Amino acid sequence: MRKNLRTAFLVFFIPLGGLFGTELTVPHLELINRGRMEDGNFGISSAMEADISLSGGYKYGITLGLGAEIPNLEKALSYGRLELPYASSSPVNETEYNALVDELNGRYNNQAVISIRSLEAVIRDVFGKPFDISFFIGANDKLGSGVEFEDHFGTVPVVTTLRGFFYYPDGLGAGYYRNPSLRFNGAIHQVKGTGMAFTTTFWENVIPTLYLYQDLSFSEPHVPGRSYIPGHYSGDFKVLINTETVKFEVFAGLTYVNEENPILRGGALAYFSSGPFSFLMQAGIPYWETGKRIDIDNCYFLMEPRLRFDKIGANLTFFYRPVYYMNKVILDEHGGTDGGMADINLKVFYGNLARSAFEAGLEGTTTLRIHNGEDFSLWVSPFLSVATSGLLWDFKVRINPLYYRDGGDLAEGFVGIRTSY
């Protein structure tokens, strides 16, 4: 098996490196250390996300995306040889079986490996016209995030800061049904599959794209944690509109499942800026199976007014969480949909990373269940960010004044390192 993998690796990479000069870039690298009390002991756990791109440059139009996503790096590096015990009773004892399942799940979900995430080949300027066709496998564009305005138009950052490990360190869901690898990442949806994308740059400030692909983001139909099943075919259409003061992104999509109701999705992002004030809004439905009831828990809604005067600024974010995200259902500790949840975040800061290489401030984050007012939480977090050559260092302490028992639950600390290029 190892010989076959080694042969496949060489067969792929030798032509890739021999035909043209390969460019190696790291679009995204984030390492976060989290310190907190667990079972009476202070422990440090680390999470890492990395995207590595091997590209032939604009001329050749082929990109191989590698990546790693490790929820607990210490566990991944500490695992030794796996030796499965024989059953000690017949039928197998439930406690022994569950312990073995936990061990296997932990090892499977915390592997310190770099794997292939995507492959994309682009045919540019088809027939001499501003029209590109790309073939892709794996993760592709994020829809409704605003990140592409920076990539295509070189604008200021549009995407919300309420995303990722700092705000959702334990993942989404609760209890046994928690998914530690699923977090809100600032996008309403993401294209993931095997297919083609068609893009035209005929208009200077308007870029439409059509995606047609077999969807890889589904497991056992609509149930997370099951093995991939083919037969989900998707189409998404996206339009970017860029002006000096206003930016729009809209998309709509459909997934066809054999002998089942089609799944619809859609959303929009709007960003307005004028002087020291800017405003971001995202609204959409990431997932709706036609034929079933639709309500507010199907909706993704975020609004974020921002205010900045040179080195002083403030952001206020309201985010209503959807119960389906990235085609995965978010479940509570009882196995029901975890609906009615909203996050409110107020961030006040001093400094400017682009000019003075540092930013410090205080933020308060509230999560509540709107339907009945239960599950209320509050975090107060002083933070400091420092920019060095190519890296951003983030220091943050999250204080939980409403959940105090023996002192250990009062606070937790974070140290993060991420790329700034």
N, C-alpha and C positions, 0 to 999 in steps of 0.2 A: 504493500500500500504506500509506504513512504517513498519507494523508488518511483512509483507511478506519479506521485505528487511532485517529486523533484523533476521528473522528465517533463511534466506538463508546465511547470514553472519555467524551465529553460526554453521550451518550445515557444512559449508566449513572449518572454522578455528578450530573448536574443534578437528576434526580428524587430521588436519594438525599439531596442537601443541601437541596432545596426543600421536601420533604414534612415534614421534622422537623429539629431541631437535632442535628447530628452531633457525637458525642463522639470525640475523637482521643486514644488512649492508646498507650503503648509498653510492652507487658507484658514484653518481653525485648529487651535490647540489650547486646551483648558485643563488645568490640574487644580483640584480644590481639596484642601485638607480641612476636616471637620473634627473639632474636639468637644467632647461632651461626656457626661456621666452616664454609664450604662451598667445596670446591675450592681451598683455600688462602687464601680471602678471608673476612673477617668480614662477614656480611650480615644485614640485618633484613628479616623478612617479617611481614606482618600478616594476620590472619584476622578476619572479621567475621560475626556473626550478628545479625539484627534481626527483630523481629516488631512490626508496627504494626497497630493495630486501629481501624477506623472503625465506630462503633456508634451506634444510635439510642436506646441506653439500655434499661432494663428494660421500659419501656412498649411500645416498638415491636418489640423482639426481633429485630433484624436486625444482623448483624455481618459486615463485610468485613475479612478478614485479609490484610495485605500483608507481604512479608518479603524478606530478602536473605540469602544464604549464600555467602560468598566465601572460598575457602580461601587465596588469595594476593592480597591487595588491591593490592600493588605491581605485580604482573603485569597485573592487570585495568586499572589506570590508565595503565600504560605502553604498552599496545598501541596502535599507530597504525592506519593504513589497511591492510587486508589485500589484498595483490596475489598471486594464485596464479600460480606460474611454469608455463610450458608444459613438457611432457615433453621431455627432452633426448635420449632414446633410445627405441627400440621393440624389445622391451618395456621398460616403465619400469624404471629402475634401482631395486633394492630399497632402497638407502640413501636415495635421494631421496624415494621414496614414504613410507618410515617417518618421515623428517624432517618431511614435510608433514602426516602423520597426527598426530605429536606437537604440531605447531604448532596444528592445528585443535582437537585435544583440549584443549590449554592454554587457547585462547581460549574454547572452549565452556564449560569448567568453571570459568572465572574471569571471569565477566561482572559488572561493577559496575552491576547493575541491581536495581531493586525490582520484584518481580513479585507477582501474586495467588497467595496460598497457600490461602485458604479463603473460603468464603461460607456463612453459616449464618443461617437464618430460623427463629424459634421461635414457636410458638403456645402461650401459657401458660394454665394453669388451664382446660383443655378442659372444657366443660360445667360450669364452676364447681367442678371438682374439682382436687386437687393432682396434676395430670397434665399433662406438657408433651410436645409433639411438635415436633421440629425437622427441617428439611430442610437437608442440608449437601453441600457440594462441596469436596473437597480434604482437607487435614490436619485431623484432629479429635483426640479425647481420647487421651492416653497411658495404656495399661493396665498395671497392676501397678507403678506408680512411686511412689504415695503423694502426689503433688503435689496431688491434688484434695481431700485432707483440709484443706489450707490454704485452698483456694478455697471449699469448701462449709461447713466447720465452724470456720474461723479458728484451727486448731491450730498448734503449733510445727512447724518444718520436719521432714518425715519422710524425704524423698528422700535417697539417698546422695550424698556429696560426690565419690565416685569416678566421675566422668563428665565428658564434654566435652573441650575442647581441651587443658587443662592436663595431662591424663593420657593422651590419645590424640591428640597434635598432628599425627601423620602420617596419621590415619585408620586404617582396618582393612584387613587383607590385607597382602601383601608383594610387592615387586618390581613387575613389569609389571601384576600383578593387584591392586595397592593401590587402594583407593577412598578418596580424600582427604576426601570429603564424608560418609562413613559413620563415625559414632562411637557408642560406647555412651553413651546419654543418661539413664540411670537408670530407663528403662521396659523392660518385657519385650516389649511390642508397642505399636503405635500404629494407630488406625483412620485409614484414608486412602482416600477414594473418593467416590462419589456415591450418596447414599441418605438414610435417615431414622433418627432416634434417638427412643426412647420412654422417658421418665423419670418416675418418681413420687416425690413427697416426702411421701407419706401418713404415713410413720413419721419421727419427729424425727431419729433417729440411724441410720437405714438408708435408703440410696438405691440402688435397682436401676435399671439402664439396659440397654435392648436396642438394638443397632445392626444395621440391615439395609442393605447397600450393594453397589454394584459396586466391586470393589477396584482401586485405582489404583497400588498399591505393587509390582505385578508388571511386569516387562519381558517380553522373550521368555521363554516359560515356564521359570522357575527359572534363567535365565541372566542375570546382571547386565550392564548396558551395552547392551541391545538396546531397540528402540523399543517403546512401550506397545502391548499387544494386548488388546482388550476380551474379555469373556467369563468373567472371574473374579468370582464372586459370593460375598460373605462375610456371615456373621452372627456377632456377638459379644454375649455377655451378661455384664454386670459388676455386682457388688454392693459397695457401701461400707458398712462397719459401724464406727461410731465410739463409743467409750466414753472415760471419763476416763483410764484407764491402758492400755487395749488398743485397737488399731485393726487392722481387717482389710480387705483388698481381694482379691476373687477374681474370676476371669473365665475364660470358655471360649469358643472360637470355631471356626468351620469355614469353609473356602473350597472352593467347588465349581468345578471346571475341566472344561470340555466333554471328554467321553470320556477323562478321566484320573482317577486316584485322588484322592479328596477330601484336602484338607490340614487337619489338626487342630492346635490350639494351646490352651494353657491355662496358668494360673499363679495364684500367690497371694502376697500380701504381708502380713506380720504385724509390728506395731510395739508394743513394750511399754515402758513407762516407769514408774519408781518412784524418787522422790528423785533422787539424782545419777546413777543408772544407767538406761540405755535400751538397747534391743536391736532391731535391724532385720533382717528376713530376707525374701528374695525367692527363690522357686523356681518354675520353670515350664518348659514346652517351647514356644518361640516358633514352631516349624515342624516338622511331621512329616507327610510324605506317606505315607498309609496304603498298605499293600502292600509297603513297604520296611522294612528293618531299622531298629530304633530302638536307640540306645545313649546313653552318657553325653554324647557330643558334641552331642546334640540339646538338652541341658539348659542352662538358665540358672539359676545358683545363686549367691546372694550372702548373706553374713551379716556383720553389722557391730555389735558391741558398742560402746557409747559410755559414757564416764564424764566427768562435769563437776562440779567443785566451785567454784562461783562463777566465778573467772577462770582456773582451771586445769582442763585436760581432756585426754582422749586418745580416739582412735577407732582401732579395728583392723578392717580390712576384708579379707575373703577373697571373691574373685569368680572363679567358673569360667565361662569364656566359651563361648557356644554357637557352632556353625559356621554357623548360619543366624540372621540378625538383620534385622528389618524386612523379611522375605521376600527377603533378599539372602543369597547364599552368600558366606562369607569364605574366600578362596583364598590359599594360600601362593605362594612365588615360582615353584613348578613347576606351578601350576594345580590342585593338589589341595586338598582341604578343610583349612583351618588349624585342626585340632582339638587337644584336649588342653592348651590354654593356660589358665593361671590367673594372677591378679594378687593380690598380698598387699600391703596398704598400712597402715603404722603412722603415725599423725599425733598428735603431742604439741604442745599449744599453750597460750599464756597470753594472757589478754585476753578481751573480750566485745564483739563489734561492736554489739550492741544497747544496751549500757550505757556502755562506755568508748570506743566508736568505733574500736577497733583490736584486732587479733589477730595474734600472732606465734608462730612455732614452727618445728618441724623435722619432716619426714616422710621415711620411707624406703619406696620402692616396688620390689617385686620381681615380675618376670614370668618364668615358667618353663613349660616343656612337661612336664606331669606324666607322660606315657607313657614317656619315655625320659630325662628329666632334662636334655635339651639345650635350647638357646636360652634360657639363663639370663641375666637382666640385673638390674642393681641401680642405682637412682637415689636419691641422698640430696639432699634439697631443703629448705634454709631458706626461709622465706616470711614475708611481712608483708602484712596486709590492713588498709586504713584506710577508714572510712566518712565521706563528706562528704554534703552536701545532695543526696539523690537518687541518689548514685553510690557504688559500692564500687571502690576501687583495690587491685589485687592485684600484689604484687611477689614474684617467685620465681626462684631459681637452682637448676637441676637439675645435679647433679654425678654423673658416671659414673665411679667409681673403677676399674671392671673393664675399661674400654675406652679405653686410653691408647696413642696412637701418637706424635703429634708435639705434643701439648698442646692442639691445637684441638678434639679430640674429648672433652676432659675435662669440659666444662661448657657449658651454654647458659642464657640468661636470658629471662625472660618479664615483661612488664608488661601487665596486663589492666585494662580498665574495663568495668563492668557496672552495669545498673540495680539499684537496691535498693528499688524500689516495685512 
